[in-house]
Amino acid sequence: MINLLSKRSFWLPMAIALAANVVTSVAAQAQHRGGAYRAQLGKFALHKVDQRQRSGRQQRSEKRGHVEQRQRSRQRHRSENRRHVEHRQNTGKRYRSKNRQYVEHRQHYKGRDRRYRAPKNAHRNYAKRYGHRRPVKKIVVVEPRRRYRKVWVHRRYGHRYRGYGHYHRDDNAYQWLAFTAITLGVLDYMTAAQQRAHESAQITATSAPIGQSIRWNDGGLKGNVTATREGTSSSGRYCREFRQAVTVGGKVDETYGTACRQPDGAWEIIP
């Protein structure tokens, strides 16, 4: 046995075979490790490629979004510019039309002034041609205190006009003209229609039952006239006491007065 081990021809082939096995196993392990590494490297490379592709798609989509946004903004600016241009054009047309109307108006009236200017002594020429003078419009001025027949008419406040109430002539309103002496300062703030409505209520109150209020309402103002009591004077005339009230802005302005009926039917205010 010892002789066999001491012989080179015995253990050399075994050493060579053992070394070959070791080298083969090491090479196999290295190959396996290299394949795994290559596989891992391939996966990493694919991941990088996918990441680059995704980033590229995202960048392209963002770029496309920016491009579309710029296009939309350009379209919006173009539409706004178009509207501004149309507005300026329409404004210019309107101003030109107004200027044209103004020029035509001036030319028209300028021509009328040159063509239809009244010559001197036109009224004499009118009378010479037509045989009478041109009618002149009269302006009627009603005094604040005047006398009609036997009645004094007082228009200290309010509108000065002929008649009384819904009667527009003194002849028709003769019986009630004396009631203008029972006046209110608030009449200065009333229209002619409101003042006539108040006077119409006074006319109705002359024949209404005692204590009944004759109300009126016109244009935000309201009022009433009430016959508070009645009786006979020392001369035998029928008399009544009246209360007039007008409400303006929540405040009531009122006054009292006594009137007696004359034989001709007209009322007279008793102080």
Steps between C-alpha positions, in 0.01 A plus 500: 500500500778739587672410184196587302473842664862572442463446134431803290315310240236421753401830658570740213201397288281522806623850576443604145145358504426672832629831368293457186189440711571806709556717195183364340294570811648846536433574133145373534441719806655797320285437197189475716589820681576672172166397356314628804696824485430533131132428562490760777689743282255439219206560730659826620567604142142424402376698800716792398376474145139490616565794730654699217210412274247601764684825568519562127125441459429725799719773362338466159152516656600804706646662193184418309293648786712817494461521125122457524483758780698746290271433207190554715644819647585622150147424383357678804723803439403500134128491591548779756694706250226436245235614750701812584540576132127451437417715806728778372347471156144512639592789728654682210188437291278624780708812552514561127123459474449739794737751345321460170163556668638800684639645177173432317308655789716811492479525123123449513437767759763725350321475169168558671637810667620633166187400314220562749632799685211730574534836330453826676142608568380142445184559703406790276555291188287220653219744576528658155478158329234327712304804617545435873780486749665175597342355815711540811500237773388653826661410831244498780635614836282412798543725800539345848199700621217599269126552504252314284146635526446530875759241607863560590733234362822444698792306344774573750647147479509243222418544133308800374240403243142568409218295646494272801535123525398318184332819375746688278296820460409755765142511373450128565690502833340820632325329793828367651756768412487638855657177635835619364523706820530175703852434377803294597870578460560147374327593173836639382632141485204357307440473129202663334324162471549429871377846593187455285440158660511665843257771388266237352490331840405838653212534250375150588524574874250789469220248443640194684365389840652654811810310614559320170855547367539554128838352419724543198834346396710610204869448423611402850311782674173448681256707694143531619230762556242452776194702596530497880175677592213702356261771615322825419639851527325796664375610160349155433762372254606134496862462619754220530841463660763315292827334587760463224806273542783405263767239578849558355794280600318360802417848636142629509423866424145599589281810523143591597250741348132587517289585195137609460284468192369821343157536340648464149652162595862614537693430821654781708782452752417629849803626696 
